[in-house]
Amino acid sequence: MGGCCSKGEVGAGGLRPKHEEEEFYDGEEEEEEEEEREEEDGTRVRLKGSCTFASMYTQQGWKGVNQDAMTMWEDFVGEKDTIFCGVFDGHGPFGHKVAGRVRDALPSKLSSELKSSQSFEQDNNERNLNQNNVNGDDSDDSDHFHDASDDSQQCFSSWKAIFVKAFDKMDKELSQQAGIDCFCSGTTAVSIVKQREHLMIANLGDSRAVLCTRDDKNQPVPVQLSVDLKPNVPSEAERIKSCKGRVFALKEEPDVHRLWLPNEDSPGLAMARAFGDFCLKDFGLISTPLVSYRKLSEKDEFVVLASDGVWDVLSNKEVVKIVSSVSQRSDAAKILVDRAIRAWRSKHPTSKVDDCAVICLFLNLLPTSTMATMEVHRSSGKSLGLSFSESFKTARSGEVSDLDDESTAGSKKEWSALEGVSRVNSLLKLPRLTGVLSWRKRSVKVEENEMPASPKI
């Protein structure tokens, strides 16, 4: 979602005219990034391009520097069949720098928290073993075998704690980060960790993760894995108001609710959770991720992570249909971005096209027979049509999630910032107190709590 703020006050009439808006970014050219590198533990880090099981692509919009960032870590923490993916959508004057910093640092923090959790569990197991030997405990190992639901719950609980601690440390680091002013700049973060059949999802803001699975008729169906955490989601609005923040929409954009300071009509942030944006952290904005879990099955085909530049103009159904129909998996992300840009021009011709970033993670190798069937359909001109209901499924359907009833109240529809109105960016106006407070000086010691059992690798 680009980082624009208006130059003037937001008065009773709402936003200033389009021609009076000013793009806020520092004007620095984006540095050319290496496509792939390898970490000391063997993890392969990819920032763009494609491989046998993933496709990545980002394109700058019409608002200035591209503030979207993304990354994929293969063999995460040095373990086979463990993958981290993340998409980050910056906003504000230094949103591109915040997004880039989180992209580079967050996976390492997750890795560190995971290793600490494993070490903690190993120490506990050794203590328990010694105690059992002293007491002559002759019980069997039956307690170490869990049914699928117990295993899933344990995995979810462990990863939730890891994500929460890593996200908290990431945000505290940003508050003290030299060279990046995060007072009125920040970023979303939608991330997943795939660990064999386990899929963990952690989300801040309104970037989104959607899974494609197959129904009983073998038709592709979208399953939304994350909730767009906007200020008008009931549980988010309640928290913000309890912290004296304000949530309301301007007349010019009645469907876009924003987060405002208590006594000033700024900055008008279009999300309820984000990294950075420290001007709002005392008024209801948080960096605690919403974490959910899904146990993958053979019917699950791919996951799409994307910034709201895609979701604002394409539905979950359209995205799944586009990716399902590509002839080459390596082209999936670029084709999806191209379709999103065309949709922007068609649906919002007077608005500036937003930045777009997409990761398509394919969960299984496509069987040869399926490929042959697809080729037959294409050559015969038949369409592999999709059969969807109007409502979409969420990760909560039959899966473990920390989404409560209030936070999923809005999941009856896709939470989009665009409902027949012109596109307005995430930040409307910088607060007057930008130069007064320095969040870098507010170092907060991270409390070390006992971690639950680490996820099995």
C-alpha positions as CSV (number, residue, x, y, z in Angstrom):
1,M,0.0,0.0,0.0
2,G,2.2,3.0,-0.8
3,G,3.1,5.6,1.7
4,C,1.3,8.9,0.8
5,C,0.4,11.7,3.2
6,S,-1.4,14.9,2.3
7,K,0.5,18.1,2.6
8,G,-2.2,20.1,4.3
9,E,-4.7,19.7,7.1
10,V,-7.6,17.2,6.8
11,G,-10.4,19.6,7.5
12,A,-14.2,19.2,7.7
13,G,-14.3,18.5,4.0
14,G,-12.0,15.5,4.3
15,L,-9.1,14.8,2.0
16,R,-7.4,17.5,-0.1
17,P,-7.7,17.3,-3.9
18,K,-5.7,14.7,-5.7
19,H,-3.4,17.2,-7.3
20,E,-2.4,18.6,-3.9
21,E,-1.3,15.3,-2.5
22,E,2.5,14.8,-2.1
23,E,4.4,11.6,-2.2
24,F,6.5,11.1,1.0
25,Y,9.6,9.1,0.5
26,D,13.3,10.1,0.5
27,G,13.9,9.8,-3.2
28,E,16.7,7.2,-3.0
29,E,16.9,4.7,-5.8
30,E,16.4,1.1,-4.9
31,E,19.6,-0.9,-4.7
32,E,19.9,-3.9,-6.9
33,E,19.4,-6.9,-4.6
34,E,21.0,-10.3,-5.0
35,E,18.5,-12.9,-6.1
36,E,19.7,-15.7,-3.9
37,R,22.2,-16.4,-1.1
38,E,23.1,-19.1,1.4
39,E,23.2,-18.8,5.2
40,E,25.8,-20.5,7.4
41,D,23.3,-23.2,8.5
42,G,22.5,-24.1,4.9
43,T,19.4,-22.1,4.5
44,R,18.9,-20.7,1.0
45,V,17.5,-17.2,1.0
46,R,15.6,-16.0,-2.1
47,L,14.4,-12.4,-2.7
48,K,13.0,-12.8,-6.2
49,G,12.7,-15.1,-9.1
50,S,11.5,-18.7,-9.0
51,C,12.5,-22.3,-8.2
52,T,10.9,-25.7,-8.6
53,F,8.3,-25.1,-6.0
54,A,7.9,-21.3,-5.8
55,S,7.4,-18.2,-7.9
56,M,8.1,-14.6,-6.7
57,Y,7.5,-11.3,-8.3
58,T,7.1,-7.7,-7.3
59,Q,6.3,-4.6,-9.4
60,Q,6.5,-0.9,-8.5
61,G,3.2,1.0,-8.7
62,W,2.7,4.6,-9.7
63,K,3.4,6.2,-6.4
64,G,7.1,6.4,-6.2
65,V,9.6,3.9,-4.8
66,N,8.4,0.3,-4.5
67,Q,7.6,-0.2,-0.8
68,D,6.8,-3.9,-1.1
69,A,9.4,-6.5,-0.1
70,M,9.4,-10.3,0.1
71,T,11.6,-13.2,0.9
72,M,11.7,-17.0,1.0
73,W,14.0,-19.1,3.2
74,E,14.4,-22.7,2.0
75,D,15.6,-25.3,4.4
76,F,14.7,-22.8,7.2
77,V,17.0,-23.2,10.3
78,G,18.9,-25.8,8.3
79,E,16.1,-28.3,8.2
80,K,14.9,-30.0,5.1
81,D,11.2,-29.5,4.1
82,T,11.0,-26.4,6.3
83,I,10.3,-23.1,4.4
84,F,9.7,-19.6,5.5
85,C,7.9,-17.1,3.2
86,G,7.0,-13.5,3.9
87,V,5.5,-10.5,2.1
88,F,5.9,-7.0,3.6
89,D,4.1,-3.9,2.5
90,G,5.6,-0.6,3.7
91,H,3.9,2.7,4.2
92,G,4.9,6.2,5.2
93,P,8.0,8.3,4.3
94,F,10.4,5.5,5.0
95,G,8.1,2.5,4.5
96,H,10.3,0.9,1.9
97,K,13.2,0.9,4.4
98,V,11.1,-0.5,7.1
99,A,9.8,-3.3,4.9
100,G,13.3,-4.1,3.7
101,R,14.6,-4.2,7.2
102,V,11.9,-6.5,8.4
103,R,12.3,-8.7,5.4
104,D,16.0,-9.2,6.2
105,A,15.8,-9.5,10.0
106,L,12.5,-11.2,10.9
107,P,13.4,-14.7,9.6
108,S,16.6,-14.7,11.6
109,K,14.7,-13.7,14.8
110,L,12.3,-16.5,14.2
111,S,15.1,-18.9,13.7
112,S,16.8,-17.7,16.9
113,E,13.5,-18.1,18.9
114,L,13.0,-21.6,17.5
115,K,16.5,-22.7,18.5
116,S,16.0,-21.3,22.0
117,S,12.7,-23.1,22.3
118,Q,14.3,-26.4,21.2
119,S,17.1,-25.9,23.7
120,F,14.6,-25.2,26.5
121,E,12.7,-28.3,25.6
122,Q,15.8,-30.5,25.5
123,D,16.9,-29.3,29.0
124,N,13.5,-30.0,30.4
125,N,13.5,-33.5,28.8
126,E,16.9,-34.2,30.3
127,R,15.8,-33.1,33.8
128,N,12.6,-35.2,33.5
129,L,14.7,-38.2,32.4
130,N,17.0,-37.9,35.4
131,Q,14.1,-37.5,37.8
132,N,12.5,-40.6,36.4
133,N,15.6,-42.6,36.8
134,V,15.9,-41.5,40.4
135,N,12.3,-42.4,41.1
136,G,12.5,-45.7,39.3
137,D,9.8,-44.6,36.9
138,D,9.0,-47.6,34.7
139,S,6.2,-46.0,32.7
140,D,6.1,-46.5,28.9
141,D,6.4,-43.8,26.2
142,S,2.7,-43.8,25.4
143,D,2.4,-40.1,26.5
144,H,4.8,-39.1,23.7
145,F,2.4,-40.3,21.1
146,H,-0.4,-37.9,20.3
147,D,-3.4,-38.1,18.0
148,A,-3.5,-35.6,15.1
149,S,-5.4,-33.0,17.0
150,D,-3.0,-33.1,20.0
151,D,0.0,-32.9,17.7
152,S,-1.5,-30.0,15.8
153,Q,-2.4,-28.1,19.0
154,Q,1.1,-28.6,20.4
155,C,2.6,-27.4,17.1
156,F,0.3,-24.4,17.0
157,S,1.0,-23.4,20.6
158,S,4.7,-23.6,20.2
159,W,4.9,-21.7,16.9
160,K,2.5,-19.0,18.2
161,A,4.8,-18.3,21.1
162,I,7.8,-18.2,18.7
163,F,6.1,-15.8,16.3
164,V,4.9,-13.5,19.1
165,K,8.4,-13.2,20.7
166,A,10.1,-12.7,17.3
167,F,7.7,-10.1,16.2
168,D,8.0,-8.3,19.5
169,K,11.8,-8.2,19.3
170,M,11.6,-7.0,15.7
171,D,9.4,-4.1,16.6
172,K,11.6,-3.1,19.5
173,E,14.6,-3.2,17.3
174,L,12.9,-0.9,14.8
175,S,12.2,1.5,17.6
176,Q,15.9,1.9,18.2
177,Q,17.0,1.5,14.6
178,A,19.5,4.1,13.5
179,G,19.0,5.5,10.0
180,I,15.3,4.5,9.7
181,D,12.7,6.9,11.1
182,C,9.8,4.6,12.0
183,F,7.7,7.2,13.9
184,C,5.3,7.6,11.0
185,S,6.5,4.7,8.8
186,G,5.8,1.0,9.1
187,T,5.0,-2.2,7.3
188,T,2.6,-5.0,7.2
189,A,3.8,-8.6,7.4
190,V,2.2,-11.8,6.3
191,S,4.4,-14.8,6.8
192,I,4.1,-18.6,6.8
193,V,6.3,-21.4,7.9
194,K,5.7,-24.8,6.2
195,Q,7.2,-27.7,8.2
196,R,6.3,-30.9,6.5
197,E,2.5,-31.1,6.8
198,H,2.3,-28.3,9.3
199,L,1.5,-24.7,8.0
200,M,1.8,-21.8,10.4
201,I,0.5,-18.3,9.5
202,A,1.4,-15.1,11.2
203,N,-0.1,-11.8,10.1
204,L,0.1,-8.0,10.7
205,G,-1.9,-5.6,8.7
206,D,-3.8,-6.2,5.5
207,S,-1.5,-8.3,3.4
208,R,-3.1,-11.7,2.9
209,A,-2.4,-15.4,2.6
210,V,-4.7,-17.7,0.7
211,L,-4.5,-21.4,0.1
212,C,-5.8,-23.3,-2.9
213,T,-7.3,-26.7,-2.1
214,R,-9.5,-29.2,-3.9
215,D,-13.1,-29.9,-3.0
216,D,-15.0,-33.2,-3.3
217,K,-15.5,-32.6,-7.0
218,N,-11.8,-31.9,-7.5
219,Q,-12.4,-28.2,-8.1
220,P,-9.9,-25.6,-6.8
221,V,-11.3,-23.7,-3.8
222,P,-9.7,-20.7,-2.0
223,V,-9.2,-20.9,1.8
224,Q,-8.3,-17.6,3.3
225,L,-5.6,-18.2,5.9
226,S,-5.3,-14.7,7.4
227,V,-7.6,-11.9,8.4
228,D,-7.2,-8.4,7.0
229,L,-6.5,-6.6,10.3
230,K,-8.2,-3.3,9.6
231,P,-9.3,-0.8,12.3
232,N,-13.0,-1.7,11.8
233,V,-12.6,-5.4,12.6
234,P,-14.7,-5.4,15.8
235,S,-12.0,-6.8,18.2
236,E,-9.4,-4.4,16.7
237,A,-11.7,-1.4,17.0
238,E,-12.5,-2.3,20.7
239,R,-8.8,-2.4,21.5
240,I,-8.0,0.8,19.7
241,K,-10.8,2.7,21.5
242,S,-9.8,1.4,24.9
243,C,-6.3,2.9,24.2
244,K,-7.9,6.3,23.3
245,G,-7.2,5.9,19.6
246,R,-10.0,6.8,17.2
247,V,-11.5,4.8,14.3
248,F,-13.5,6.5,11.6
249,A,-13.9,6.8,7.9
250,L,-13.8,10.1,5.9
251,K,-16.8,11.1,3.8
252,E,-14.8,10.7,0.6
253,E,-14.0,7.0,1.5
254,P,-16.9,5.8,3.7
255,D,-15.7,2.1,3.5
256,V,-12.1,2.8,4.5
257,H,-11.9,3.0,8.3
258,R,-8.6,4.4,9.7
259,L,-6.7,4.7,12.9
260,W,-6.3,8.3,14.2
261,L,-4.5,10.0,17.1
262,P,-6.8,11.0,20.0
263,N,-6.6,14.8,19.5
264,E,-5.4,15.1,15.9
265,D,-6.7,14.0,12.6
266,S,-3.6,12.1,11.6
267,P,-2.0,9.9,10.5
268,G,-5.1,8.0,9.3
269,L,-3.5,4.5,9.2
270,A,-5.6,1.9,7.3
271,M,-4.6,-1.0,9.5
272,A,-4.8,-2.0,13.1
273,R,-1.5,-3.9,13.4
274,A,1.9,-3.1,11.9
275,F,5.6,-3.0,12.5
276,G,6.8,0.6,13.2
277,D,4.3,3.5,13.2
278,F,5.4,4.4,16.8
279,C,3.3,7.5,16.8
280,L,0.3,5.2,17.2
281,K,1.7,2.5,19.5
282,D,0.3,4.1,22.6
283,F,-3.1,4.4,21.0
284,G,-4.1,0.8,20.0
285,L,-1.7,-0.1,17.2
286,I,0.1,-3.3,18.0
287,S,2.8,-5.5,16.5
288,T,1.5,-8.8,17.9
289,P,0.7,-11.1,15.0
290,L,-2.5,-13.0,14.6
291,V,-1.3,-16.6,14.4
292,S,-3.2,-19.5,12.9
293,Y,-2.4,-23.1,11.8
294,R,-3.5,-25.6,9.2
295,K,-2.5,-29.2,8.8
296,L,-1.9,-29.7,5.2
297,S,-3.5,-32.5,3.2
298,E,-2.9,-34.0,-0.3
299,K,-5.8,-31.8,-1.6
300,D,-3.9,-28.6,-0.7
301,E,-2.0,-27.3,-3.8
302,F,-0.5,-23.9,-3.2
303,V,-0.4,-20.8,-1.0
304,V,-0.4,-17.3,-2.3
305,L,1.0,-14.5,-0.2
306,A,0.5,-11.0,-1.6
307,S,0.3,-7.3,-0.6
308,D,-3.0,-5.5,-0.8
309,G,-2.1,-4.1,-4.2
310,V,-3.3,-7.5,-5.4
311,W,-6.2,-8.1,-3.0
312,D,-7.7,-4.7,-3.4
313,V,-8.6,-5.5,-7.0
314,L,-8.8,-9.3,-7.2
315,S,-10.9,-11.6,-5.1
316,N,-9.6,-14.8,-3.5
317,K,-11.5,-16.8,-6.2
318,E,-9.9,-14.8,-9.0
319,V,-6.4,-15.2,-7.6
320,V,-6.8,-19.0,-7.2
321,K,-8.2,-19.3,-10.7
322,I,-5.3,-17.3,-12.2
323,V,-2.6,-19.3,-10.4
324,S,-4.3,-22.6,-11.1
325,S,-4.5,-22.0,-14.8
326,V,-0.8,-21.0,-15.4
327,S,1.1,-23.3,-17.8
328,Q,4.4,-22.7,-16.1
329,R,4.6,-22.5,-12.3
330,S,7.6,-20.2,-12.5
331,D,5.4,-17.6,-14.2
332,A,2.6,-17.7,-11.7
333,A,3.6,-14.7,-9.6
334,K,4.3,-12.4,-12.5
335,I,1.1,-13.4,-14.3
336,L,-0.9,-12.6,-11.1
337,V,0.8,-9.2,-10.7
338,D,0.1,-8.4,-14.4
339,R,-3.6,-9.3,-13.9
340,A,-3.8,-7.1,-10.8
341,I,-2.3,-4.1,-12.6
342,R,-4.8,-4.6,-15.4
343,A,-7.6,-4.7,-12.8
344,W,-6.4,-1.5,-11.2
345,R,-6.5,0.3,-14.6
346,S,-9.9,-1.1,-15.3
347,K,-11.6,-0.7,-11.9
348,H,-9.9,2.5,-10.6
349,P,-8.7,4.5,-13.7
350,T,-8.4,7.7,-11.6
351,S,-6.3,6.1,-8.9
352,K,-2.6,5.4,-8.9
353,V,-1.7,1.7,-9.3
354,D,-0.4,0.3,-6.0
355,D,2.8,-1.7,-5.5
356,C,2.3,-5.4,-5.9
357,A,4.3,-8.3,-4.4
358,V,3.4,-12.0,-4.7
359,I,4.8,-15.3,-3.6
360,C,3.2,-18.5,-4.9
361,L,4.4,-21.5,-2.8
362,F,3.5,-24.8,-4.4
363,L,3.0,-27.6,-1.9
364,N,3.3,-30.7,-4.0
365,L,4.9,-31.7,-7.3
366,L,2.2,-31.8,-9.9
367,P,1.5,-35.4,-11.1
368,T,2.3,-36.0,-14.7
369,S,-1.2,-37.3,-15.3
370,T,-2.6,-34.0,-14.0
371,M,-0.3,-32.0,-16.3
372,A,-1.4,-34.2,-19.3
373,T,-5.1,-33.6,-18.4
374,M,-4.5,-29.8,-18.2
375,E,-2.7,-29.8,-21.6
376,V,-5.6,-31.7,-23.2
377,H,-8.1,-29.2,-21.8
378,R,-6.0,-26.3,-23.1
379,S,-5.6,-27.8,-26.5
380,S,-9.3,-28.5,-26.8
381,G,-10.1,-25.0,-25.8
382,K,-12.0,-26.2,-22.7
383,S,-11.7,-24.2,-19.5
384,L,-10.9,-25.8,-16.2
385,G,-13.6,-23.8,-14.6
386,L,-13.9,-23.2,-10.9
387,S,-16.8,-23.9,-8.7
388,F,-17.0,-21.6,-5.7
389,S,-19.6,-20.4,-3.2
390,E,-20.0,-16.7,-2.7
391,S,-18.5,-16.9,0.8
392,F,-14.9,-18.0,1.4
393,K,-13.5,-20.4,3.9
394,T,-11.1,-19.4,6.6
395,A,-8.2,-21.2,8.2
396,R,-10.5,-21.7,11.2
397,S,-12.6,-24.3,9.4
398,G,-11.6,-27.5,11.1
399,E,-8.2,-26.1,12.0
400,V,-6.4,-24.6,15.0
401,S,-6.4,-20.8,15.2
402,D,-6.2,-18.0,17.7
403,L,-9.0,-16.1,15.9
404,D,-11.8,-15.4,18.3
405,D,-15.4,-14.9,17.3
406,E,-15.1,-11.1,17.1
407,S,-12.0,-11.1,15.0
408,T,-13.6,-13.4,12.5
409,A,-16.8,-11.5,12.4
410,G,-15.6,-9.7,9.4
411,S,-14.5,-12.8,7.6
412,K,-17.9,-13.3,6.1
413,K,-16.5,-11.1,3.4
414,E,-13.1,-10.2,2.2
415,W,-11.9,-7.2,4.1
416,S,-10.9,-4.9,1.3
417,A,-10.0,-1.2,1.5
418,L,-11.7,-0.7,-1.8
419,E,-15.5,-0.9,-2.1
420,G,-16.4,1.4,-5.0
421,V,-14.3,4.3,-3.8
422,S,-11.2,5.9,-5.1
423,R,-7.9,4.5,-3.8
424,V,-6.5,6.5,-0.9
425,N,-3.2,5.5,0.7
426,S,-2.5,4.1,4.1
427,L,-1.3,7.4,5.7
428,L,-3.2,10.6,5.1
429,K,-1.2,13.1,7.1
430,L,1.9,13.2,9.3
431,P,1.2,14.2,12.8
432,R,2.5,17.5,14.0
433,L,4.4,15.9,16.9
434,T,6.7,13.9,14.6
435,G,9.8,15.7,15.8
436,V,8.9,15.8,19.4
437,L,9.1,12.1,20.5
438,S,12.0,9.8,19.9
439,W,11.0,6.2,20.1
440,R,14.5,5.0,19.6
441,K,15.3,6.2,23.2
442,R,12.5,4.1,24.6
443,S,14.3,0.8,24.9
444,V,12.2,-1.8,26.6
445,K,13.8,-4.9,28.0
446,V,12.3,-8.0,26.6
447,E,10.8,-10.2,29.3
448,E,12.0,-13.7,29.0
449,N,9.1,-16.1,29.6
450,E,9.2,-19.8,29.6
451,M,8.6,-21.2,26.2
452,P,6.2,-24.1,25.5
453,A,7.4,-27.2,23.9
454,S,9.1,-26.5,20.6
455,P,7.7,-27.7,17.3
456,K,9.0,-31.0,16.1
457,I,11.4,-30.9,13.2
